[in-house]
Amino acid sequence: MALIPPTAKFLRGFLLAGLLAGIAGRTPAQVPEAVIPDDPRVDALLARMTLEEKAGQLNQPSAEHATGPVVRSDDERELIRQGLVGSILNADTAQECNRYQQLAVEESRLKIPLLFGLDVIHGFRTEFPIPLALSASWDPALVEQTARFAAREASRQGVRWTFSPMVDIARDPRWGRIAEGSGEDPWLGSAFARAYVHGYQGDRLSDPTAVLACAKHFVGYGAAEGGRDYNTTEISEVTLRNVYLPPFHAAVEAGAGTIMSAFNSLNSVPASANPFTLTTVLRDEWKFRGFVDSDWTSVQEIIPHGIAEDGRTAARKSFLAGVDMDMVSSLFLSHLPELVRTGQVPAGRLDDAVRRVLRLKFALGLFDRPYVEIPAARKPADDPAGLELARRAAEESFVLLENRPVNGAPVLPLAGGRARRIALIGPLADSAADMLGSWKCEADPHDVVTLKTALEERAVRDGLQLTYARGTDIAGSSGAGFAEAVAAARASDVVVLALGESGGSSGEASSRAHLDLPGNQPQLLEAVAATGKPVALVVFSGRPLTLARAAAQAPAVMLAWFPGVQAGPALVRTLFGDVAPAGRLTVSVPRSLGQVPLYYNALNTGRPRQDPIGMQGRAPDPHYVTGYLDETNTPLYPFGRGLTYTSFSYTPVKVSTAKLSAAALNRGGVGVTVGADVRNTGRRTGVETVQLYIRLRGTSVARPVHELKGFARVSLAPGESRHVEFKLGRDELAFWNQAGVKSVEPSTLYVWIAPDSAQGEPEKIEIAD
Ligand code: BGC
């Protein structure tokens, strides 16, 4: 995708918008060799190592304060002295990292430094919004900044490796780990994958603030059957290559140093012992130069998966398939030396794995600077630049989904005489810990400014009357607080209702079989709405919830996800209109649980409910069509949706040519330019996320009815219009086809530019041979 500014007049605004989104999404891939350079010291060192020391470099126990099946702290210290540990995860302070490091670089024979890894997922100390929220910004440059900031904080403590980004495509909100990724779209997911990698790793790994990225969980983890964490996945190769692999490939091309193999089985083969994905795709096709870490005990877990009966077989199968480092199982340490001695594992395979690990340790400069300076004191998250970034990131991530007028004006922003008396109600209004979501890393709830605190400050500043009532607990069943909440609502001009899940209800091992607001929160909403006062519902969650009934009762609905340390200030500024909401959904919001998995880029069926293009003008039989007897097929809110405090209009899309050549495109030839004018038709400045969609027909394998292939955030003043253009070439039009090749096929291309995935009028282009 590329943006072409129409006139110099808009250059500044364009550049801003472009830098904020589209252009960053296309940051050219760094050449991985340049990111992970060869170092002559690697082979020199390798030549001096015993088999045990080699296996040691592939052994990754967890630091002593963590829990886990095979963590024995005294042993770990001795193992480090013997050169039998290559990396430690979960050491998180400079003191702790240095203490372990000293054993390695001063007391072991070869003095090879340890690499410290940690789950720095959406911030280290300064907590940003959860990744799903960050993705709703559609702003890869912003995400890159948050990752860079987190890398600075983490590296100061000696942590030079994060188990992030999670680039799993997730189509099922029951799966709690949907919170950790960038949603359901491979194109957008790839843009964010690149942004995270560049942010963590910085310009060069040798920079002491560079933190190795780890794209996880390779692969297919997000397709867990039933949305149940760790569950089986079945994904055809076409879907694997067109949907689940692209964000990983983007991360590899951006230079990601490591990949984590997943827990799930993929097409009956555990992902941590899968030679097709770990070797054929990752090494042979993508030429990945970094190393593969297993997920936590996932090497050992191939025993319960059923493809190994003992630890020795598990180690052999997993290692031969392509896992290089064993997180926590310690099976590589126990078995690889003997497996090599008996010829069951080639010595060259062991050397390759160790070489990959050592190469990165040299690249990171760990041999030259194994220690970090001990900071004077453990400080709160008080860096003004970090807090400002956290606030801005939260503001960009809020998705406004309803803003219906009450008494002639939309409920939001809260303004003037219509909102002098505010009732703040709900269990999430003042819950600091929940604002951090899952994987809060080193964040401290004391650093969080809640919505209540920030609203109190605003009330004092603006002379507003604020009444607070908690109403109920997050998973509450008692209605004891309802009367107070209803009284507060009655005495107000407007209610801000803060409902949702707890911060721990999403993330790992946090799947849900129900997607409603938990506990008796729906009843609280009902009681508050019955007062007739306008309700602005702010929903905190790590996943899309089923909100059909809530949205009917509350005229304004905004998804806040888990916004991080600056939750309150960001929300108050948005609710009062100091800034306008700019987030767009990166996941479809279902109407009801029975619809899931539900995603916008689905295949058509032979019996679509409604599809003039697919049905070629014939009306479908109203009964024998795909669907439910008791629910529609459409989501409550589609992928890409998000309102703001102004409105935009789009002109019909214009294309630069009505005919393309597949052969020319496959040779990298010129594609088509697609453009539309976007106009701010409202009364205040706003940011619009302009989205480019395509559909391909007449292809060898069925293609989705919509596919995102470009986006741009543009800021427009009232009345201002901007011409936005995208280029479609091979990158956008090629897909993995029936012959197992990625190519542009002769086909019919439909293309359109729209504010979300459910709108827009397509233009038709022929792609000839
Ligand atoms: C999770 C990974 C995480 C690892 C290390 C596992 O349980 O699946 O995402 O990086 O633990 O903490």
Boltz pocket constraint, residues with backbone or C-beta under 6 A from the ligand:
constraints:
  - pocket:
      binder: B
      contacts: [[A, 89], [A, 119], [A, 163], [A, 216], [A, 295], [A, 296], [A, 508]]
      max_distance: 6.0
